[in-house]
Amino acid sequence: MPGKLLIVSAPSGAGKTSLVRALLHADAGVKLSVSYTTRAARNGESNGKHYHFVTREGFEAMRANGEFLECAEVHGNFYGTGRAWVEERMQDGADILLEIDWQGALQVKSMMPEAVGIFILPPSIDTLSQRLAQRATDTPEVIERRVAAAKAEIAHVSDFDYVILNKDFEEAAGDLIAVVRAERLRLASQLDRHRELINRMK
């Protein structure tokens, strides 16, 4: 039975990466898609684990060949989700998770409407701003721009199927895990898995 395609999106500072990590730790049936990017690898990043690092020319050739489910330019660098790996793993029965922004999510949903969109919300804009400041990696001006961008992203929350409020991390992680489990329990999925058993019990 083909696996599920899960999309997790959130504004910067909402805790998306930590929640995705908790899901992957709790559920071995979910595999994280590794995106392609034209940006240079940062310290500690390795090719194929954090990103597939490619040249701009290579990326543009892949895009021209229709090899991406979604792609976008962010801060002068290109990012994209490879189609072949995702489709192959899903055919093998794995549930694939895409950790992408709302624009990428809409691109994927337009091609694969059955994809499940999950949006992570911060408890408040003030909390989001505080979290960004606590990172101590950005100037106040950059934080201000990120907060403005977050508000614009949150405006697209209605494009998603599920919304998780990350006020308490453990509760939010449990909610994310529950969404994945609930999707597997949908009638169509259960009929694919247990059709003969269900028919025998009718």
C-alpha positions as YAML, in Angstrom:
chain: A
units: angstrom
residues:
- id: 1
  name: MET
  ca: [0.00, 0.00, 0.00]
- id: 2
  name: PRO
  ca: [1.42, 3.45, -0.88]
- id: 3
  name: GLY
  ca: [2.50, 5.57, 2.06]
- id: 4
  name: LYS
  ca: [1.23, 8.99, 3.09]
- id: 5
  name: LEU
  ca: [2.81, 12.29, 2.06]
- id: 6
  name: LEU
  ca: [3.00, 14.61, 5.06]
- id: 7
  name: ILE
  ca: [3.85, 18.30, 4.83]
- id: 8
  name: VAL
  ca: [4.90, 20.26, 7.94]
- id: 9
  name: SER
  ca: [5.16, 24.04, 7.62]
- id: 10
  name: ALA
  ca: [5.64, 26.83, 10.14]
- id: 11
  name: PRO
  ca: [7.09, 30.32, 10.48]
- id: 12
  name: SER
  ca: [10.69, 30.54, 11.67]
- id: 13
  name: GLY
  ca: [10.86, 30.15, 15.45]
- id: 14
  name: ALA
  ca: [7.63, 28.15, 15.83]
- id: 15
  name: GLY
  ca: [9.53, 24.97, 16.74]
- id: 16
  name: LYS
  ca: [8.93, 23.00, 13.55]
- id: 17
  name: THR
  ca: [12.35, 21.35, 13.36]
- id: 18
  name: SER
  ca: [12.24, 20.13, 16.97]
- id: 19
  name: LEU
  ca: [8.72, 18.76, 16.53]
- id: 20
  name: VAL
  ca: [9.68, 16.96, 13.32]
- id: 21
  name: ARG
  ca: [12.67, 15.45, 15.12]
- id: 22
  name: ALA
  ca: [10.38, 14.20, 17.89]
- id: 23
  name: LEU
  ca: [8.04, 12.61, 15.33]
- id: 24
  name: LEU
  ca: [10.87, 10.86, 13.50]
- id: 25
  name: HIS
  ca: [12.21, 9.52, 16.80]
- id: 26
  name: ALA
  ca: [8.78, 8.23, 17.85]
- id: 27
  name: ASP
  ca: [7.67, 6.75, 14.52]
- id: 28
  name: ALA
  ca: [10.09, 4.70, 12.42]
- id: 29
  name: GLY
  ca: [7.52, 4.51, 9.63]
- id: 30
  name: VAL
  ca: [8.00, 8.20, 8.78]
- id: 31
  name: LYS
  ca: [10.96, 9.15, 6.60]
- id: 32
  name: LEU
  ca: [12.19, 12.73, 6.16]
- id: 33
  name: SER
  ca: [12.78, 13.93, 2.60]
- id: 34
  name: VAL
  ca: [16.16, 15.64, 2.15]
- id: 35
  name: SER
  ca: [15.88, 18.77, 0.02]
- id: 36
  name: TYR
  ca: [18.21, 19.94, -2.73]
- id: 37
  name: THR
  ca: [19.85, 23.36, -2.39]
- id: 38
  name: THR
  ca: [22.32, 25.57, -4.21]
- id: 39
  name: ARG
  ca: [23.62, 27.18, -1.02]
- id: 40
  name: ALA
  ca: [26.99, 26.17, 0.39]
- id: 41
  name: ALA
  ca: [27.13, 23.63, 3.21]
- id: 42
  name: ARG
  ca: [27.53, 25.10, 6.68]
- id: 43
  name: ASN
  ca: [29.82, 23.76, 9.40]
- id: 44
  name: GLY
  ca: [28.59, 20.36, 10.52]
- id: 45
  name: GLU
  ca: [26.35, 19.78, 7.50]
- id: 46
  name: SER
  ca: [26.93, 16.77, 5.27]
- id: 47
  name: ASN
  ca: [25.74, 16.10, 1.75]
- id: 48
  name: GLY
  ca: [22.77, 13.74, 1.59]
- id: 49
  name: LYS
  ca: [21.96, 14.06, 5.29]
- id: 50
  name: HIS
  ca: [21.08, 17.71, 5.80]
- id: 51
  name: TYR
  ca: [20.71, 18.65, 2.12]
- id: 52
  name: HIS
  ca: [21.71, 17.50, -1.31]
- id: 53
  name: PHE
  ca: [24.13, 20.28, -2.22]
- id: 54
  name: VAL
  ca: [24.15, 21.00, -5.96]
- id: 55
  name: THR
  ca: [25.34, 23.75, -8.27]
- id: 56
  name: ARG
  ca: [22.92, 26.35, -9.61]
- id: 57
  name: GLU
  ca: [23.36, 24.86, -13.09]
- id: 58
  name: GLY
  ca: [22.59, 21.38, -11.79]
- id: 59
  name: PHE
  ca: [19.53, 22.62, -9.94]
- id: 60
  name: GLU
  ca: [18.20, 24.47, -12.97]
- id: 61
  name: ALA
  ca: [18.68, 21.35, -15.12]
- id: 62
  name: MET
  ca: [16.69, 19.28, -12.59]
- id: 63
  name: ARG
  ca: [13.93, 21.88, -12.54]
- id: 64
  name: ALA
  ca: [13.78, 21.95, -16.35]
- id: 65
  name: ASN
  ca: [13.45, 18.15, -16.34]
- id: 66
  name: GLY
  ca: [10.52, 18.29, -13.91]
- id: 67
  name: GLU
  ca: [12.45, 16.53, -11.16]
- id: 68
  name: PHE
  ca: [11.06, 18.61, -8.29]
- id: 69
  name: LEU
  ca: [7.74, 18.34, -6.48]
- id: 70
  name: GLU
  ca: [8.30, 21.93, -5.41]
- id: 71
  name: CYS
  ca: [11.08, 24.49, -5.54]
- id: 72
  name: ALA
  ca: [11.67, 28.09, -4.57]
- id: 73
  name: GLU
  ca: [14.34, 30.76, -4.33]
- id: 74
  name: VAL
  ca: [15.06, 31.93, -0.78]
- id: 75
  name: HIS
  ca: [17.59, 34.65, -0.01]
- id: 76
  name: GLY
  ca: [19.32, 34.12, -3.35]
- id: 77
  name: ASN
  ca: [19.56, 30.33, -3.08]
- id: 78
  name: PHE
  ca: [17.34, 27.64, -4.62]
- id: 79
  name: TYR
  ca: [15.69, 24.87, -2.63]
- id: 80
  name: GLY
  ca: [13.65, 21.94, -3.95]
- id: 81
  name: THR
  ca: [12.10, 18.57, -3.10]
- id: 82
  name: GLY
  ca: [13.15, 15.71, -5.36]
- id: 83
  name: ARG
  ca: [10.17, 13.92, -6.89]
- id: 84
  name: ALA
  ca: [11.70, 10.49, -7.65]
- id: 85
  name: TRP
  ca: [12.90, 9.64, -4.11]
- id: 86
  name: VAL
  ca: [9.58, 10.67, -2.56]
- id: 87
  name: GLU
  ca: [7.47, 8.68, -5.03]
- id: 88
  name: GLU
  ca: [9.68, 5.59, -4.80]
- id: 89
  name: ARG
  ca: [9.62, 5.50, -0.99]
- id: 90
  name: MET
  ca: [5.86, 6.06, -0.91]
- id: 91
  name: GLN
  ca: [5.35, 3.15, -3.33]
- id: 92
  name: ASP
  ca: [7.37, 1.04, -0.91]
- id: 93
  name: GLY
  ca: [4.85, 1.94, 1.81]
- id: 94
  name: ALA
  ca: [6.82, 4.56, 3.73]
- id: 95
  name: ASP
  ca: [5.18, 7.74, 4.98]
- id: 96
  name: ILE
  ca: [7.27, 10.66, 3.72]
- id: 97
  name: LEU
  ca: [7.53, 13.97, 5.53]
- id: 98
  name: LEU
  ca: [8.37, 17.24, 3.81]
- id: 99
  name: GLU
  ca: [9.58, 20.08, 6.03]
- id: 100
  name: ILE
  ca: [8.90, 23.02, 3.70]
- id: 101
  name: ASP
  ca: [7.34, 26.50, 3.70]
- id: 102
  name: TRP
  ca: [3.73, 27.29, 2.84]
- id: 103
  name: GLN
  ca: [4.54, 28.17, -0.77]
- id: 104
  name: GLY
  ca: [6.17, 24.80, -1.33]
- id: 105
  name: ALA
  ca: [3.28, 23.13, 0.46]
- id: 106
  name: LEU
  ca: [0.80, 24.65, -1.99]
- id: 107
  name: GLN
  ca: [2.93, 23.55, -4.94]
- id: 108
  name: VAL
  ca: [2.97, 19.97, -3.65]
- id: 109
  name: LYS
  ca: [-0.77, 20.00, -2.86]
- id: 110
  name: SER
  ca: [-1.52, 21.17, -6.40]
- id: 111
  name: MET
  ca: [0.30, 18.11, -7.78]
- id: 112
  name: MET
  ca: [-0.66, 15.65, -5.03]
- id: 113
  name: PRO
  ca: [-3.96, 16.76, -3.47]
- id: 114
  name: GLU
  ca: [-3.94, 13.76, -1.15]
- id: 115
  name: ALA
  ca: [-0.89, 15.17, 0.68]
- id: 116
  name: VAL
  ca: [-1.61, 16.01, 4.33]
- id: 117
  name: GLY
  ca: [-0.75, 19.60, 5.30]
- id: 118
  name: ILE
  ca: [0.16, 20.34, 8.93]
- id: 119
  name: PHE
  ca: [0.85, 23.91, 10.10]
- id: 120
  name: ILE
  ca: [2.70, 24.68, 13.35]
- id: 121
  name: LEU
  ca: [1.67, 27.87, 15.15]
- id: 122
  name: PRO
  ca: [3.60, 29.67, 17.90]
- id: 123
  name: PRO
  ca: [1.63, 30.55, 21.07]
- id: 124
  name: SER
  ca: [1.78, 34.24, 20.10]
- id: 125
  name: ILE
  ca: [3.75, 36.67, 17.98]
- id: 126
  name: ASP
  ca: [5.45, 37.99, 21.13]
- id: 127
  name: THR
  ca: [6.61, 34.48, 22.04]
- id: 128
  name: LEU
  ca: [7.85, 33.96, 18.49]
- id: 129
  name: SER
  ca: [9.86, 37.19, 18.68]
- id: 130
  name: GLN
  ca: [11.34, 36.13, 22.04]
- id: 131
  name: ARG
  ca: [12.35, 32.72, 20.67]
- id: 132
  name: LEU
  ca: [14.09, 34.34, 17.70]
- id: 133
  name: ALA
  ca: [15.92, 36.74, 20.02]
- id: 134
  name: GLN
  ca: [17.03, 33.89, 22.30]
- id: 135
  name: ARG
  ca: [18.80, 32.25, 19.36]
- id: 136
  name: ALA
  ca: [21.26, 35.16, 19.46]
- id: 137
  name: THR
  ca: [22.04, 34.62, 15.78]
- id: 138
  name: ASP
  ca: [20.17, 37.58, 14.25]
- id: 139
  name: THR
  ca: [20.21, 41.34, 14.63]
- id: 140
  name: PRO
  ca: [17.07, 43.14, 15.86]
- id: 141
  name: GLU
  ca: [16.42, 44.27, 12.29]
- id: 142
  name: VAL
  ca: [16.57, 40.69, 10.99]
- id: 143
  name: ILE
  ca: [14.28, 39.52, 13.81]
- id: 144
  name: GLU
  ca: [11.81, 42.24, 12.91]
- id: 145
  name: ARG
  ca: [11.80, 41.06, 9.29]
- id: 146
  name: ARG
  ca: [11.36, 37.45, 10.37]
- id: 147
  name: VAL
  ca: [8.39, 38.39, 12.56]
- id: 148
  name: ALA
  ca: [6.79, 40.27, 9.66]
- id: 149
  name: ALA
  ca: [7.38, 37.25, 7.43]
- id: 150
  name: ALA
  ca: [5.85, 34.99, 10.09]
- id: 151
  name: LYS
  ca: [2.65, 37.04, 10.12]
- id: 152
  name: ALA
  ca: [2.44, 36.72, 6.32]
- id: 153
  name: GLU
  ca: [2.96, 32.94, 6.56]
- id: 154
  name: ILE
  ca: [0.34, 32.53, 9.30]
- id: 155
  name: ALA
  ca: [-2.16, 34.24, 6.98]
- id: 156
  name: HIS
  ca: [-2.04, 31.02, 4.89]
- id: 157
  name: VAL
  ca: [-2.95, 28.69, 7.75]
- id: 158
  name: SER
  ca: [-6.35, 27.95, 6.17]
- id: 159
  name: ASP
  ca: [-4.57, 26.18, 3.28]
- id: 160
  name: PHE
  ca: [-3.60, 23.33, 5.63]
- id: 161
  name: ASP
  ca: [-5.51, 20.31, 6.94]
- id: 162
  name: TYR
  ca: [-4.28, 20.37, 10.54]
- id: 163
  name: VAL
  ca: [-3.06, 23.14, 12.84]
- id: 164
  name: ILE
  ca: [-0.93, 22.48, 15.94]
- id: 165
  name: LEU
  ca: [-0.34, 25.18, 18.55]
- id: 166
  name: ASN
  ca: [3.18, 24.78, 19.94]
- id: 167
  name: LYS
  ca: [2.59, 26.22, 23.40]
- id: 168
  name: ASP
  ca: [3.76, 23.16, 25.31]
- id: 169
  name: PHE
  ca: [6.36, 21.15, 23.38]
- id: 170
  name: GLU
  ca: [5.42, 17.69, 24.69]
- id: 171
  name: GLU
  ca: [1.75, 18.29, 23.97]
- id: 172
  name: ALA
  ca: [2.50, 19.64, 20.48]
- id: 173
  name: ALA
  ca: [4.77, 16.67, 19.72]
- id: 174
  name: GLY
  ca: [2.00, 14.33, 20.85]
- id: 175
  name: ASP
  ca: [-0.44, 16.15, 18.59]
- id: 176
  name: LEU
  ca: [1.86, 15.75, 15.59]
- id: 177
  name: ILE
  ca: [2.30, 12.04, 16.26]
- id: 178
  name: ALA
  ca: [-1.48, 11.72, 16.67]
- id: 179
  name: VAL
  ca: [-2.12, 13.36, 13.30]
- id: 180
  name: VAL
  ca: [0.09, 10.81, 11.55]
- id: 181
  name: ARG
  ca: [-1.59, 7.92, 13.34]
- id: 182
  name: ALA
  ca: [-5.06, 9.28, 12.58]
- id: 183
  name: GLU
  ca: [-4.23, 9.57, 8.88]
- id: 184
  name: ARG
  ca: [-3.23, 5.90, 8.81]
- id: 185
  name: LEU
  ca: [-6.61, 5.00, 10.34]
- id: 186
  name: ARG
  ca: [-8.67, 6.61, 7.58]
- id: 187
  name: LEU
  ca: [-11.10, 4.19, 5.94]
- id: 188
  name: ALA
  ca: [-9.29, 4.06, 2.58]
- id: 189
  name: SER
  ca: [-5.98, 3.27, 4.27]
- id: 190
  name: GLN
  ca: [-7.48, 0.59, 6.49]
- id: 191
  name: LEU
  ca: [-9.29, -1.01, 3.56]
- id: 192
  name: ASP
  ca: [-6.01, -1.21, 1.67]
- id: 193
  name: ARG
  ca: [-4.30, -2.84, 4.65]
- id: 194
  name: HIS
  ca: [-7.08, -5.11, 5.91]
- id: 195
  name: ARG
  ca: [-9.60, -5.53, 3.09]
- id: 196
  name: GLU
  ca: [-9.78, -9.34, 3.32]
- id: 197
  name: LEU
  ca: [-10.10, -9.29, 7.12]
- id: 198
  name: ILE
  ca: [-12.84, -6.66, 7.02]
- id: 199
  name: ASN
  ca: [-14.73, -8.50, 4.29]
- id: 200
  name: ARG
  ca: [-14.58, -11.77, 6.28]
- id: 201
  name: MET
  ca: [-16.08, -10.05, 9.33]
- id: 202
  name: LYS
  ca: [-19.00, -8.49, 7.47]
...
